[in-house]
């Protein structure tokens, strides 16, 4: 083994092949590899695995170098240390241009602890629950590091939220905070917020991403996506900060998050002011679902969405909640289901407000304006698709979620429930009304998974004798 090794930090971590014994090279490459859950899932189901690699590798091989993702630095240095090899670090990262902004907000003690923990490392992930205040914490970090910053988001709605929050917490305007996305490109080179799809098109990365000293990745569990991954492999920014409430991916490829953004440096707990009384009320339906045994799950969902009796159960749940003065968010995955539910609530006061992907930008902006203009204690009903409001949607007054279409993955459940967890004056508890269909085995299995997910978040599930049966 060599006594020392040159390690170059740039867009990747580079090791010279000429200096590496093959055994050490193999171990370094394995740091950036993990077993592919999709392979083992398909294998267990006796499905074809010819197009599914057993191992996913994120290392790159160049003629004279091996390149590892930047988040592997700590593990690589530990490996060298274990083998008595001194690392000669050659830092070619881009330090960024000086940025003079002042944080004008006030951090809670837990936010201050998170900011300090993240500042102690050049790269890493802040894992904090919805309502923690990841954006305000990130704004404080931007001001303290004082280098030009690019914030990457995956939806236009998040871009607008970041722009508003950074302008408020840093006391600056559009001359400092630019945007790339939503059909416009107005970067300032100081603090820019970009929708990922706007800087990565058909495999081509906008070279602008190389011009920042800090990259902040919002909802960084999306990093596993090929286009996000490609952006981070292009940047040489000195600082890399990932933000997420759910550091897991449905496909099991979350190791990519930490390989690109670095390990979790700080896990925050639920803020003291967040709602503490968390309750799930199941609405059980034992009506049989008359479908062939080999019917796919989408066919089952289609049956649920078009079942008039089930829609009336959902409408009753909404009516009861509004009668109790609650602020209701109803989520489903199908727009035709939303239309059916709205039709069943035509005589409801206040009238339900609809939010779905078919709405134009102007319609969504008008929706947000109307919502924010409501009196804090006014009852309201929002009917929306989960994909549109599952992440980033911010309306703190909400205290009731009606889950009109079943989900099973805990990450989705956390994102949906997170819409209720934001602090709001007078809000001490939140409720989830879960419409549970017991007439199909797949739906019962999904309910079992949701129960585990609810308990993991601290929810109390009402006993069967407390829950309505339809």
Secondary structure, 3 states (H helix, E strand, C coil): CCCEEEEEECCCEEEEHHHCCHHHHHHHHHHCEEECHHHHHHHHCCCCCCCCCCEEECCEECCCEEEECHHHHHHHHHHHHHCCCEEEEEECCECCCECCCCCCCCCCHHHHHHHHHHHCCCEEEEECCCCCCHHHHHHHHHHHHCECEEEEECCHHHHHHHHHHHHHHHCCCCCCEEEEECCEEECCCCEEEEEHHHHEECCEECHHHHHCCEEEECCHHHHHCHHHHHHHHHCCECEEEEEECCCCCCCCCCHHHHHHHCCEEEECCCCCCCCCEEEEEEEEECCCCCCCCCCCHHHHHHHHHHCHHHHHHHHHHHHHHHHCCCEEEEEECCHHHHHHHHHHCCCCCCCCEEECCCCCHHHHHHHHHHHHCCCCCCCEEEEEEHHHHCCCCCCCCCCEEEECCCCCCHHHHHHHHHCCCCCCCCCCEEEEEEEEECCCHHHHHHHHHHHHHHHHCCCEECCHHHCCEC
